[in-house]
Amino acid sequence: MAEAAGTASEELRETGRNASGTRRRFRPPGGVYRPGAVLVGAVLTAVAVAWLGGRSAPLPTAAGDGSAGSPGWRVFAMFAGVLPLLALRSPMAELEALGSSRFHRSRGLRLAGLWGASVLLFLGIAAVAVEGRVLGAMAVALPGWAGLGLLGGRALGWRQAWVLPGIVLCAVTYWGFDDAGGTYPWWDMTRAPVTENPLGALVSAVLLLTGLLAFSLTPWRLRRLARPLRRLGRKP
């Protein structure tokens, strides 16, 4: 027994060494990868807002006269809201999905911290170049874009977390313009700050809460929720 324990201990020590023989410590990534790259991306996105934010993106609209469109800062705000979610993509996604509740809680906290730091960095740099109304509109839309990204990432994979927000941006740009009155509908969360359109901020908050709910539905939690349905199905 002592010999077996000594062998196991030796094997554990060997796994802590790399090919050169030096010791290394195993540090789990925590489910959030390359946070530094995300922060650099937030800085570059803010610089792009200052440089190209005033230009109109060539997206079609229901007005059809070419007078509308999507300002560049709306597109960059969508990208800034979704960018931190790309840090969830992992080569071990299937194994991480089966992780414990402690792992998923830790990953959620890491993601929240990264998203908050990224958004503050983005808004702080963009505030130097854009007017207050535009900055307020981007601040209102960012939580909604994150919620849509969480929904899309849960359904399509975190590498494609941008797909659903991109589709929604095109839809909002197309149908979110009243050609007769030159106004925007109440559900458009991307056009105005909260002081001008409180309902748009409410839509953004609801989208964020929905995305957080989708993010919390891990495989083991889905199985737990499905147990009562299975029991009902087994009853004669």
C-alpha positions as CSV (number, residue, x, y, z in Angstrom):
1,M,0.0,0.0,0.0
2,A,2.8,2.4,0.9
3,E,4.6,1.6,-2.3
4,A,1.5,2.3,-4.4
5,A,0.9,5.6,-2.6
6,G,4.5,6.5,-3.3
7,T,4.1,5.7,-7.0
8,A,0.9,7.8,-7.3
9,S,2.6,10.7,-5.5
10,E,5.6,10.5,-8.0
11,E,3.1,10.5,-10.9
12,L,1.4,13.6,-9.6
13,R,4.8,15.3,-9.2
14,E,5.7,14.4,-12.8
15,T,2.4,15.8,-14.2
16,G,3.5,19.1,-12.6
17,R,6.6,19.3,-14.8
18,N,6.8,20.3,-18.5
19,A,9.1,18.9,-21.2
20,S,12.1,20.9,-20.0
21,G,11.8,19.4,-16.5
22,T,10.8,22.7,-14.7
23,R,7.8,22.7,-12.4
24,R,4.6,24.4,-13.6
25,R,1.3,25.1,-11.8
26,F,-2.0,24.2,-13.3
27,R,-4.3,27.2,-13.4
28,P,-7.8,26.6,-14.8
29,P,-8.9,29.4,-17.1
30,G,-12.3,29.9,-15.4
31,G,-14.3,29.8,-18.6
32,V,-13.3,33.3,-19.8
33,Y,-10.5,33.5,-22.2
34,R,-8.3,36.3,-23.5
35,P,-9.7,39.2,-21.4
36,G,-6.8,41.4,-22.4
37,A,-7.7,41.1,-26.1
38,V,-11.3,42.1,-25.3
39,L,-10.2,45.3,-23.5
40,V,-7.9,46.1,-26.5
41,G,-10.9,45.6,-28.8
42,A,-13.0,47.9,-26.7
43,V,-10.4,50.6,-27.0
44,L,-10.2,50.2,-30.8
45,T,-14.0,50.2,-31.0
46,A,-14.2,53.5,-29.1
47,V,-11.5,55.0,-31.4
48,A,-13.6,53.8,-34.4
49,V,-16.6,55.6,-32.9
50,A,-14.6,58.8,-32.7
51,W,-13.4,58.4,-36.2
52,L,-16.3,56.9,-38.1
53,G,-19.2,57.2,-35.7
54,G,-20.8,60.1,-37.6
55,R,-21.0,58.3,-40.9
56,S,-24.1,56.4,-42.0
57,A,-23.9,52.7,-42.4
58,P,-25.4,51.5,-45.7
59,L,-28.3,49.5,-44.3
60,P,-31.7,49.4,-46.0
61,T,-34.7,51.0,-44.5
62,A,-38.5,50.8,-45.0
63,A,-38.6,54.5,-45.9
64,G,-36.8,53.6,-49.2
65,D,-35.7,57.1,-49.9
66,G,-32.1,56.7,-48.6
67,S,-32.6,59.5,-46.1
68,A,-32.4,57.2,-43.2
69,G,-29.9,54.5,-42.4
70,S,-27.9,53.5,-39.4
71,P,-25.3,55.9,-37.9
72,G,-21.9,54.3,-37.5
73,W,-21.9,54.7,-33.7
74,R,-25.0,52.3,-33.5
75,V,-23.1,49.6,-35.2
76,F,-20.0,50.1,-33.0
77,A,-22.1,50.1,-29.9
78,M,-23.6,46.8,-30.9
79,F,-20.1,45.4,-31.4
80,A,-18.9,46.8,-28.0
81,G,-21.9,45.2,-26.2
82,V,-21.3,41.8,-27.7
83,L,-17.4,41.8,-27.8
84,P,-16.9,40.5,-24.2
85,L,-19.1,37.5,-24.9
86,L,-16.6,36.2,-27.4
87,A,-14.3,35.5,-24.5
88,L,-16.6,32.6,-23.6
89,R,-15.6,30.6,-26.7
90,S,-13.5,27.6,-25.6
91,P,-12.0,24.5,-27.2
92,M,-13.4,22.7,-24.1
93,A,-16.9,24.1,-24.4
94,E,-18.6,20.7,-24.0
95,L,-16.7,19.9,-20.9
96,E,-17.2,23.3,-19.4
97,A,-21.0,23.1,-20.0
98,L,-21.0,20.1,-17.7
99,G,-19.1,21.9,-15.0
100,S,-20.3,22.4,-11.4
101,S,-22.5,25.2,-10.3
102,R,-19.5,26.8,-8.6
103,F,-17.7,26.9,-12.0
104,H,-20.6,28.4,-13.8
105,R,-21.1,31.0,-11.0
106,S,-17.4,31.9,-11.2
107,R,-17.5,32.2,-14.9
108,G,-20.6,34.4,-14.7
109,L,-18.8,36.7,-12.3
110,R,-15.7,36.9,-14.4
111,L,-17.8,37.7,-17.5
112,A,-19.8,40.4,-15.7
113,G,-16.5,42.0,-14.5
114,L,-15.0,41.8,-18.0
115,W,-18.2,43.2,-19.6
116,G,-18.4,46.1,-17.1
117,A,-14.7,47.0,-17.5
118,S,-15.0,46.8,-21.3
119,V,-18.1,49.0,-21.5
120,L,-16.7,51.6,-19.1
121,L,-13.5,51.7,-21.2
122,F,-15.5,52.0,-24.4
123,L,-17.8,54.8,-23.1
124,G,-15.0,56.6,-21.4
125,I,-12.9,56.9,-24.5
126,A,-15.9,57.6,-26.8
127,A,-17.0,60.4,-24.5
128,V,-14.0,62.5,-25.6
129,A,-15.3,62.7,-29.2
130,V,-19.1,62.2,-29.3
131,E,-21.8,64.4,-28.0
132,G,-23.7,63.6,-24.8
133,R,-26.9,62.5,-26.6
134,V,-25.1,59.9,-28.6
135,L,-23.2,58.7,-25.6
136,G,-26.4,58.3,-23.7
137,A,-28.0,56.4,-26.5
138,M,-25.1,54.0,-26.7
139,A,-25.2,53.5,-22.9
140,V,-28.9,52.6,-23.1
141,A,-28.4,50.1,-26.0
142,L,-25.4,48.3,-24.6
143,P,-27.2,46.1,-22.0
144,G,-29.8,45.1,-24.7
145,W,-27.0,44.1,-27.1
146,A,-25.4,42.0,-24.4
147,G,-28.7,40.3,-23.7
148,L,-29.2,39.5,-27.4
149,G,-25.6,38.2,-27.5
150,L,-26.2,35.9,-24.6
151,L,-29.3,34.5,-26.3
152,G,-27.5,34.0,-29.6
153,G,-24.5,32.6,-27.9
154,R,-26.5,30.0,-25.9
155,A,-28.4,29.0,-29.1
156,L,-25.6,29.1,-31.7
157,G,-22.4,28.9,-29.7
158,W,-20.3,31.7,-28.3
159,R,-18.3,32.1,-31.4
160,Q,-21.6,33.2,-33.2
161,A,-22.8,35.4,-30.3
162,W,-22.9,38.4,-32.7
163,V,-25.3,36.9,-35.2
164,L,-28.6,37.6,-33.4
165,P,-27.6,41.2,-32.4
166,G,-26.6,41.8,-36.0
167,I,-30.0,40.5,-37.3
168,V,-31.8,42.7,-34.8
169,L,-29.8,45.8,-35.7
170,C,-30.7,45.3,-39.4
171,A,-34.4,44.8,-38.4
172,V,-34.5,47.8,-36.2
173,T,-32.9,49.9,-38.9
174,Y,-35.3,48.7,-41.5
175,W,-38.6,49.1,-39.5
176,G,-37.6,51.6,-36.9
177,F,-38.1,54.7,-38.9
178,D,-41.4,56.6,-39.5
179,D,-41.0,58.3,-42.9
180,A,-44.1,60.4,-42.4
181,G,-43.2,61.9,-39.1
182,G,-39.5,61.4,-39.0
183,T,-39.7,59.8,-35.6
184,Y,-38.7,56.4,-34.2
185,P,-40.9,53.8,-32.4
186,W,-40.9,53.4,-28.6
187,W,-39.3,49.9,-28.8
188,D,-36.2,51.2,-30.6
189,M,-33.6,51.1,-27.8
190,T,-30.7,52.3,-30.0
191,R,-31.7,55.9,-31.0
192,A,-32.1,58.0,-27.9
193,P,-30.9,58.3,-24.2
194,V,-33.1,57.3,-21.4
195,T,-34.4,60.8,-20.8
196,E,-35.9,60.9,-24.3
197,N,-37.1,57.3,-24.5
198,P,-37.5,55.6,-21.2
199,L,-39.4,52.7,-22.8
200,G,-36.4,52.0,-25.0
201,A,-34.3,51.6,-21.8
202,L,-36.9,49.3,-20.4
203,V,-36.7,47.1,-23.6
204,S,-32.9,47.0,-23.2
205,A,-33.2,45.9,-19.6
206,V,-35.7,43.2,-20.4
207,L,-33.4,41.9,-23.2
208,L,-30.5,41.8,-20.7
209,L,-32.6,39.9,-18.1
210,T,-33.7,37.4,-20.8
211,G,-30.1,36.9,-21.9
212,L,-29.0,36.3,-18.3
213,L,-31.7,33.7,-17.9
214,A,-30.6,31.9,-21.1
215,F,-27.0,32.1,-19.9
216,S,-28.0,30.4,-16.6
217,L,-29.7,27.5,-18.3
218,T,-26.8,25.1,-18.2
219,P,-27.3,21.4,-19.3
220,W,-27.5,20.1,-15.7
221,R,-30.0,22.8,-14.8
222,L,-32.1,22.0,-17.9
223,R,-32.2,18.4,-16.8
224,R,-33.3,19.4,-13.3
225,L,-36.1,21.5,-14.8
226,A,-37.2,18.6,-17.0
227,R,-37.5,16.1,-14.2
228,P,-41.1,17.1,-13.2
229,L,-42.2,16.9,-16.9
230,R,-40.7,13.4,-17.2
231,R,-42.5,12.3,-14.0
232,L,-45.8,13.6,-15.4
233,G,-45.2,11.7,-18.6
234,R,-44.6,8.4,-16.8
235,K,-47.8,8.6,-14.8
236,P,-50.6,6.5,-16.3
